Amino acid sequence: MAAAQKSDGALQAIAVPHYSLRADAPFLISVLLIALVLRLDFLIANNFVIDADEAIVGLMAKHISEFKELPTFYYGQNYMGSLEPILTSIVFFFFGISSAALKAVPLFFSLVLILLIYQVGLELGNRGVARIAALLTALPPQLLVIWSSMARGGFVEVVCIGTLAIILTLRWIHAAAPRPSQTAWIGALLGLGWWVNNQIVYFALPIAFYMGALLIRRAAPSMQVRIKSVAVHTLAGIAAFFVGGFPYWVYNLQHDFVSFEIAKSATLSQMKDHVLGLGETALPMLLGARRQWHSEEVFAGAGMLVLALYGALFLIVLAKRWKQVLALPLLRVDRRQPVEFFFLFLALTFVVFAASSYGSLVESPRYLLPSYVGIFILSASGLSILYGYVRGVSYAMLAAIIAVNCCSWYLGGRALPGEPFVARGERVSKDQSQLIAWLQTHGYEVVRTNYWIGYRLAFESQEKIRFAIYQPPSTVRIAGYEAEARRRGLHTLPLVLVPSQAEIIRRALLVEGYNYREESLSGYVVFYDIAPKQSELSRVPLNVVTAYASDAPQNAALAVDGVLQTRWGSARPQAPGMQFTVELDKPRQLRGVRYELGTWPQDEPQSLGIELLLADGKKKVLLDPKDWDSVRFFREREPAILFTFDALPVKKVILTQNGEQKIFDWSIAELELLE
């Protein structure tokens, strides 16, 4: 549709039908209540349980409310802004710190999104579209229900910011002569969104296209006036963008633009995989045919059904507005009802997602949540058009979409999100209160445990319990926790493990010769009072030992010279049969052996066995190679391994490396014999 013009060639303002919100108040209140009940049902059924990433938002909010700091970004990643923690700190101030209070902010924004989607429909001049889109937002697929209350740093908030920017853009499009101040407000919102979450780019691209197309093609007395208009609006939008994202830009100016390090595109091969994942996994989840992290459909044929439903509705809109869609490449846009904006929005969203490094995250497509704005508006538009021709079919299709969504929530039981996996299919416990109570009763303030367990412990105990990360994932969000753990001594701290990890640790403690105690709490196993069986060990004098090596024997003495900064290395990649031997001048009563990797952790042996040659010529196995993986697991990335045992008259200590490593050699910084 050509833009409306006055007789003198100037653009006219588009008169959008005005609808009274008061008249629709009963509908909106009903829809909001339904949405709230649905989301609360999930939250209450899950006892408001959070995961570690949510706990970090809670810890940030706690620190802000205590005036400890005002972080610019989510802890440990310099690209997701702290708007959500800031807002959550206000909730904490009034209602106290809790998991329920933590989830209140995203829950609130999920309800605001319903009103914003409704307003988008009104801006398109169609009350029916507004109502249907609001209803679909209130009763969405399981993915959006779950993310409606996930405090993960601004995922729902950025969708709201982007949708508000769309509303202002539609008003800008309708204006006969949009003011630079209008452009500035849109730019400021997009700038704010850029700080909160870079997903705002999905909104920014189609907005920039539409505004640019209208500015370039708008009627004007002269080319000079047109160029000036484009320049003024561009400068206003860009300047406001930087103002809106002020915290982002200040931080990056001070830190060498570190946030841009995550802006990595996918390779062509990766893009192909991302496109396949988008079609086979992400889209079925977005449309309710599959649940987050699930590989099976909610019911047989759900995938085909949702593709048929949404595909038919999108085709109806395309059939109605094919001329306007085809005019877009020519920079001709319909100012009256620019529904095709949302086709462009979805297309760009999927293209950017597939082309980015985040395109692999299709099992939980949180980076596609903004696409719901386009999906709901286009679906509502299709239903509205269909309503004008076959009213009953329109109602049936709407009912079918909501029915599929209901199945995604409740079929086979509530589709509650599972807790993160720790090891071998074992998850974080839903209730850690027993563990927290035990640790506090026994005076433990710092533990070593998994990322997913630890940050929840810290938040749920309000930091009365802190932790050092033990085993992957190894991402450190709060460096102060790690520093405190090292000050206290890592090996003095209790280990909090899932049962499968505990089995490995028991074996390692037995092999290395450690005493310990253990408790089963909240579904975990806690090892504490961990200490070597032998104490007050002293190193055998260096002048009574001689070292031999099967490889690079000329350097063998460097492993027993008392200098941690030197090493013996095999001088070739690790291969089976490598040996390193330390011989004593005479049998001595040894009680321990310490193996130091020093600053060469990459040279850790792939398979290691240790034997003691005793004074009577017999051999005792100190470390069976089959136990080496347990020892490595226990010690994780630490450079020193200590084995203790009851005193034995030892003549030689023989180390055998039987693993294979195609790049790194085998090295020993120091091998200490202890008595």
N, C-alpha and C positions, 0 to 999 in steps of 0.2 A: 504494500500500500504506500503510495507516495506521501510524503510529508505534507501536511496541510499548509497552505500559504495564503497570505493576503493578496489582494489585487496588485499591490506594489512589489510583490516578490518576497516580502519578509515572511518568516515563519510565524504561524499562529500557535498559541498555547493550545495543548490538547485538553479538552474538558473531560476529566475522568468522572464517571458517575459517583456521586457522594452517597455513602451509606451511613446511617446512624449506628454508631457502636452501641448505643443504648438499646436499639432494636435487637441487636444480636447478642446483647449481654447474657441473656439466659442460655443461649447456645454455647457461648465461649466459657461461661462458668461451668456448665455441665461437662464440656470437653476437658477443661483443666482439671476438674475433680476426677474424671475417669482416668486421665493420664497420671495424676498423683496417686490414686489408689493402686493402679497397675505397678508403678515403680516402687511404691512403699511395700506392696505385697512381696516383691522380689527382695527388697532390702531386709524386711523383717524376717522373711523365711531364711535368709542367709545370715541373720543376726548381725547385720551391718559389718560383716567381716571385710577387711581391707587386705590388699597385697602390699609388698614392700615398696613398690613405686608410689602407691598412694601414701604409704607411711612417710615417705620422704617429703611429700607435699605437706603432710601434717607436721613434721618436724620443722620444716621451713616456717610454717605459720606459727608454731610455738615460739621459735626464735624471734620472729618479727613481733609477736605480741609481748614478748619479754624484753623488747628493745635491745636484743643482742646484736642483730644485724638486719639489713634490708637488702637481700640478694637481688641481683638483676635477673639471674637465670635460675632455672631448676638446678639443684645441686649436682655437680658432676658433669653437666652438659651445657655448653655455652650457646644454646640456640632456642630454648623454650623459656619464654619469659615468666616472671613470677607474679603475674596478675592473680592467678587463682590462689596461691599461698597468701597474698596480701589480703584478698577478700576473706579467705578462711580465717585469718588472724582476727578479723573483726568479729566473726561468728564465735571464735574461741573466747574473745574478750567478754562477750555477753552471756554465752551459754556454757563455757567451760570446754576443756579439751576432751574429745571423745571421737570415736569412729563415726558415730551418727552425725556429729557436728561437722566432721571433715567432709562427709558426703553431701552436706546441705547445699554447698555452693554449686556444684555441677547439677544437682537436682533442681535447684532454682532456675538455672539457665536453661535446662531442658524444658521447663514450663514456659519460660520467656520465648523460647524458640517457636512454640506453638502459636503464640500471638504474632510473632514476626512473620511466620509463614502465612498466617491469615492476612496480615497487612499486605504482603506481596500480592496475594490474590486480589485484594481491593485495588491496589495500584494498577493492576492489569485490567481493572474495570469490570470485574466479574465476581459478584458476591458468591455465586455457586462454587467457583474455583476456590475462593478463599475458604469457604466452609469445608469443602471436601479435603483440601490440602491440610487444613488445621486438624481435621479428624484423623487423617493418615499419619500426621506427625504425633498425635496423641496416642495412637495405637499402631506403632511401627513394628517392623521385624525385631526379633530378639536382639540382634546386634546393637541397635540403637537404644533399646530398653536398658541393656547392660551398661552401655557407655553414657547413659543419661545420669548415672550417679557415680561414675568412676573419676575420682580426683587424681588425674594423671598429669596435671600440669596445664590444662587449658584446651582440651580437645573439643568439648561442647561449647566452651566460651568463644572459640574462634569461629565456630559455625554461626553463632549468634551475631558476632561482630560483622562477619561477611554478609549475612542476610540483611542486617541493618544497612550496610553499604549498598546492597542491591536496591533496597527501598528508596534510598536517597538518589540512586542512579536513575531509577524509573521516574522519579519526580523531576530530575534534571532533564531527562529525555522529553518529558511532557511540556517543559517550559519553552515558551517562544524564544526567549533570550536568557538562557541559564547564566546566573551570575558567577563570577570567579569565587565568591564566598561559598556557593554551593559545591563547586569543584573542590574547594579547600576542605570542606567538611568530609567529603568522600575520601580525599587523600589522607586526612588525619585518621579516619577509621581504618583504612587499609594499613597505614603506618603502625597504628596500635596493634592491629592483627599480626603484622609482620614480627613485632616483638613477642606477642603471645605465642604464636605458632606459625611457622612458615607456610602452612597449608593455606594461608590467606591468598597465596598466589593463584589458587584456583578461582577465586573471586576477582582478583585484580586483573587478570588477563582479559576476560570477556568485558569487564567494565571499561578497561582502557580501549578496547576495540570499538565498543559502541560510542563512547564519548569522542574518540578520535574520528570515527566515521562521520558523526554528525557535525563536528567542528570543521572538518575538511570540506564536506559537501553542502554545508548550510548556505542559504541565500544571503548575500551581503552586497552592499553598494559597490564594492571594489575588491580586487585581490588583496590590496594592502590592508583593508579592514579585516579580511578573512585571516590573513597571516598574523595580524596583530592579535586577533581573537584566539587563534590556536596557541600562540606564544604565551599570552596572559594566562589562559586556563592551564596550560602545561606547567608553567612556573608555579602557579597557585597550588596545583595538585602535588607537584613534587616537593615543594617547600613544606606543605602541610603533612605530607607523608613522613618526612624526616622529623617534624615536630611530634607527630603522633607516636612515632617509634623512638622518641628521644632516649630512653634508657638503653635501647639496643645499640644505638650509634655511639653514645658516649662510651659505653663499655668497649666496643670494638676499636674505637680510636685509641683507647688506653691499652688494648691488648692485641695489637697488630691484626685486627680483623679476624680473630680466631673463629668466629661464628661461621665464616664462609668455608671453613675446612670440611664441613659436612655436605656442602653443595657438590655432590659427585653424581655424574650421570652414569647410566648403565652402559655396558658394551652392547654391541648389536646382538650378540648371542644372549646376553642377559635380558635385553628388551624382548626378544622372542619368548623367552621363558616367562617374563612378566606378563606379556599379553595372554599367553596360554593360562597362566595362573589367574589372571583377572577374569577370563571367561569361564574357566572351569571351577574356580574356588571362590574368589571374592564376590563376583556378581550373585551367585546363588545365596551367599550369606547376606549380602546387602538387601536382597529381595525376599528373604525369609524362608528360602527353601532348605537352607542348612544353617546350623548353629555355629557360633564362633568356636574354632578349634576342632570342629567335628568334620569327619570325612563323609558320613552318611547323610542322606536327606531326611528331613523330619517325617516324611512319609513317602512311600513309593510314588514316583512321578511328580514330586513337588517341583523339581527343577524345570521340567517341561511346562508344568502348569503356570509357574510365575513368568517364565519367558513368554508364554502365549498371552497371558493377561497384560503384562506391561508392554510387550511388543505390539499388541493390537492397539492399545491406547496411544502409544507413541506414533504408530502409523496413522491413526485417525487424525492426530494433530498435524502430522506432516502432510496428509492429504488435504487438509483444510487450508494449510498455510505454505504450500510448496513454493508459491511465487515469492513469498517473503524470505524463505530459506535460501532459494537460489539467488536472491538479490544481495545476500550478505557479502559474497566475495567482491561485489562491485561497490561495497561500502554504502549500500542503500538499506536503510533500516526503517522499519515501521515504528513510528512514534506513538501510535495510538494504543496498540496492544502487542508489545514486542515479546510474544511468547517464545519466538525462536531464539531469544537470548539464552534460554535454558537448554536448548539443544547445543548451542555453542559452549555454554558453561560445562555441560556433561562431557562433551567431546574433548575439551581442553583438560578437564580434570583427569580423564582416563589416560590421555596422551602424556601428560606431565608425570602422572603416577608410574606409568610403564617405563618412561625414559629415565626415571630417577633411581638411585640406589635403594630407595624404600619400596620399590615395586615388588620385591621378594616377599614382603609382609602380607601375604594373601590369606594366611590361615586366621589372622585376626586383623581384618582390613580397617584399622582405626584411622589410617591415613586417607581413607575414602569417605569418612563420615560427612564431609561437606556435600558429597554428591546427592545426599538425601534431599537437599533443597531443590535441585533440578528434578529428581525423580518424583517427588510429591507434587510439585507444581505442574509438570507435564502430565502426570497421571490424572490429576484433578481436571486439567484442561481437556484431556481426552474424554473423561467421564461427562464433563459438562457439555461437550459437543454431541456426544452420543445421546445424552438426555434429551436434546432437542429433536432427535429422530426416533429413537426407540427407548422410551423411558424405562421400561421394565428390564431391558438388557443392561442399561446403565446401572440400575440398582443391583442387579445380579452380579455384575463384575466388581462393583465396590464391595459387596458382601463377600465375594470369593477372595478378594485381596485381604480383607480383614480376617476372614476365616483362616487363611494360610498363616497370617501373622499370629493369630491365636494359637495355632498348632506349634508355631516356633517357640511360643512361650511355655505352653502347658502340656502338649502331647507327650505322654509317657512320664509325666511329672514336670515340675518347674525346671526350666532350663537355666539353673543357677550356674554361675561360672565356677569352675573348679579351681582349687588352690594351685599355685605354681609347683612344678615338679622340682624336687631336690636331687634325687638319685634313684635309678632303677625303678622308675614308675611310682616312687613314694613322694607324697606331696607334703607341703607345709600343713601343719595342723590348723583346723578352723578355730580351735580354742587353746590359747597358750597360757591361760590364767594359772593353771597348776604349776607350770614351769616358772612363771614369774614369781609366784608366791614362794616357791622353794628357794630360788636364787636369793630373794630378798631376806628370807628367814636365815639363810646360811651366810649372809654377808657378802655375796658375790655381786660386784658391780660391773664387771667386764667379763665377757665370755668370748670364745671363738666359735663361729658357726657360719652357716650358709647365708648368702646375701638375702635370700627371700625370707628366711627365718629372722635374721638379725635386725633388719630395719623395722620389722613389725614389733619385735621385742622392745626396741628402743622407743617407738611411739607409744605402744600400749602400756609401757611402764613409765611413760613420761620422762624418759632418759635416766631413770634410776638404774636401768640396765643398758650398758653400751656393749659394743662387740667389735671384734676384728674379723674380717672376712676369711673364711676357711673353705677352700675348694671353690671351683667356678660356680656362678659367674664372679669374676674378680673385679668388677667395676667398683671403684671407691667413690661414694657420694659425699661422705663426711670424713675428711682426712684426719680431723681431730680424734675420731674414734681409734683409728689405726695407730696414731702416735701415742695415745694413752695406753693402748694395749702393749706396745713395745716397751714403754717405760716400765710397766708392771712386770714384763717378762712373759713372752708368749707361752712358754711351757708351764707357767704357773697357773694359767687360766683354764677353767673348765671347758670341755668340748661338748657342744650340743649338736647331736647328729640324728639322722633318721636311722632306723634299724639296719638297713643294708650297709650303711657306712660304718655302723658300730661293729659289725662282724669283721670288717677289714682292720679296724683300729685295734680290736682285741688281739688279733694275730700279730700285728706290728708291735704292740706293747710287750707281748710275750717274747717275741724274737729279739727285741732290743734290750730286754731285761729291765722292765719298768714295773713298779707297783702302782696300783690305781684303785679307785672305788667308782662305782657306777650306780645310777638311779634311772628308772623309767618314769618319765614325766610328760604329760600332754602328748603322748605318742612318740616322744623322742627318747634317746638314750643319752644321759649326761655322764661323761667321764670327768672325774675330779680327783684332787690330791694325787696328781700324776708326778712321779719322781723316780729316778734311777734306783735300782735295788742297791747299787754300790755307791757310796759317798766318799768324799775326801780323796778322790783319785789324783794321782800325780804322774807326770809323764816319765817314762823310762829315759835315762840320760841319752842324749843323741850319740855320744861316742861309743855306745855299746851296740848299736844297730847298723846293719848294712842292708842296702836295698838292691834288688835285682829286678829286671824287667825283660819280658820277651820281646818288646819293641822299644826302640830308642833307649837301650840300656845305659848309654853314656850319660843320660840325664836322670837316671833313677834316683840319685842322691838328692835331687831337688825336692822330692816328696817327703824327705825326712830331715830337712835342714833347719827346721824351726822357723822358717820364714814363710808366712802365708801368702806373700806377694809373688813367690816363685812357684813353679809347678813342674811335675813330670807329665809329659804328654806322649801319646803313642806315635805321633807324627804320621798317622794314617787313619782313615775312617775306621770306626769300630767294626770288629769282625770276631767271630767265635774263636775261642782258644787263646785270647790274650791273657797274660798273667803278670801279676806284680807281687813280689815276695819281699818281706822284711825278715831278716834273720838276726837273732840275738847272739851275743858272744857266748852266752851260756843260758840254760833254761832259767826263766825268771817267773815268779808268781804274778801273772797278769790278772787283772780284774776288769779290763775294758779296752776297747779299740774305738778311736774316733777317726772318722773319714771326713776330711774337709775338702769341699769343692772350691772354696775361695770365690774369686770373681769369674769363675768359668762354669757356671751352672749348665751351660749348653753341652758341656762335655760329660755330663752325668752318664754313667753306664746304662745301657739298655737292659742288660741282664747281669746280675752280680751274685757270685757265691763267695763265701769267706770260710776258710778252714784254718784250724789251729793245729800245728804239729807239736805234739807234747813230748816231754822229755823221754818217755818210754817208747817213742816211735809211733805211737798211735795218733790217729787224726780225729779231731772233734769238729763237727760242722757248726760253725757259729751262725752262718746265714745260708739257708738253702735257696738256690736261685728262684724257686717257685714262690718264695716269700718276699722277693725283692719288690714286687709291685705294691704289696701291703706297706712295706717300709717307705717307699716313695710317696704313697698316698698320705701316710701319717705325717711325714716331714714336709710334704708339699714342695714349695720352692726354696726351702731353707738350705743353706750351703753346708751344714754340718750334720753328721749322723753319728750318734753315740750308741755303742753296744756295750752292755755291762753283763757280767756273769760272775759266778763264784770263782774264787782264785784257783788258777790252774798253772802248772809248770809248763810254760810255753817256750818252744825253741824257735818256731817260725810262724809267721802269719802269711797265708797265701790267698790272694785275691784273684778270682778268675772271671773274666768278662766273656760271656758267650752270646751277647746280642749282636745286632747288625745295625749300623748307622752309616748311611752313604755319604754324609757330609762331615760330621764332627768326629774328632778323635776322642779317645778316652784319656782323661787327665786326673791327676790327684795333686791338690795344692799341698796338703799335709796329711800324713797317716801317722797318728799318734798311738803309741802303745802305752797303756795306763796300768799302774800297779797301786 
